[in-house]
Amino acid sequence: MSNNSSINEFLLLTFADTRELQLLHFSLFLGIYLAALLGNGLIITAVACDHRLHTPMYFFLLNLSLLDLGTLSATVPKSMATSLWDTRAISYSGCAAQVFLFLFLFGGEYFLLTVMAYDRFVAICRPLHYSTLMGSRACVRMAAAALGCGFLYSVLHTGNTFSILCQGNTVEQFFCEIPQILKLSCSDSYLREVWLLFFSAFLGFGCFIFIVLSYVQIFTAVLRIPSEQGRHKAFSTCLPHLAVVSLFVSTIIFAYLKPPSLSSPALDLVVAVLYSVVPPAVNPPLYSMRNKELKDAVRKVIQLVLAQQQ
């Protein structure tokens, strides 16, 4: 193919060749997707309906759940359809839309996790200034800034990536992933996206350093709290966020910084599932595990739904 205008569709990688394994993949992804819908949906409903949870921490958590649902919806339904109907094809515009949505939501989630680290830092290390620094307007602006950064990041990557395609249309991944799409790029245009990837890595590393430094100060402040109950309460509000960040960052690092000698189509497929599907699906239980207020609110939502059905 001489240029990207002649590419009408892309061919995605399937998880299996046999019909039985394709249906197994469909069932597994359907189960994960429904569990994620239920978990994140319960958190969104609980935070929206319980006035006790109308605080900055839960406001950011609600936005995180929305982004998790969007991230999964950008990739998982198409992959399930690929296995169910035994077709690898995705249109050019569909692939571009998938890349844009995934990068927008995934990038926005990472920036939001950085904002949430700042929220915990202010709550524990600057408690007297919390109401001033984390007012409702400030929270909305920070959430909007996180989404705006994700949007700009997505526009730059998507526009640049789909302007340098010129060879082949086979994507060796279960969704339109930029590293795999770049293998279809023209050699003379490839460096433009490489520099953009370096900038993205630099930006991501900067956010990671900010989160680490925030938690160093948080844990230092928590260890100075004289009462054991106070330390436990402070840790209970920080550990879920730290667990989510650790899962998010570790899967990304393994996906993109693993040695080339370990790379193979099967391993790349598994790693892509680990960073694109697993974190959004397990975030609800991670956040609910040590949070009594959230568990109580979710329990009330479940009881209300069950009561209405009876």
FENRAJO-V723986 format. One line per field, one symbol per residue. burial: I if it has 9 or more other C-alpha atoms within 8 Angstrom, else O. A space follows every 50 residues. Layout:
burial=???
This chain:
burial=OOIIOOIOIIIIIIIOOOOOIIIOIIOOIIOIIOIIIOIIIIIIIIIIOI OOIIOIIIIIOIIIIIIIIIIIOIIIIIIIIIIIOOOIIIIIOOIIOIII IIIIIIIIIOIIIIIIIIIIIIIIIIOOOIOOOIIOOIIOOIIOOIIIII IIIIIOIIOIIIOIIIIOIOIOIIIIIOOIIIOIIIOOIIOOIOOIOOOO OOOOOOIIOIIOOIIOIIOOIIOOIOOOOIIOOIIIIIOIIOIIIOIIOO IIIIIOOIOOOOIOOOIIIOIIIIIIIIIIIIIIOIIIOIIOOIIOIIOO IOOOOOOOOO
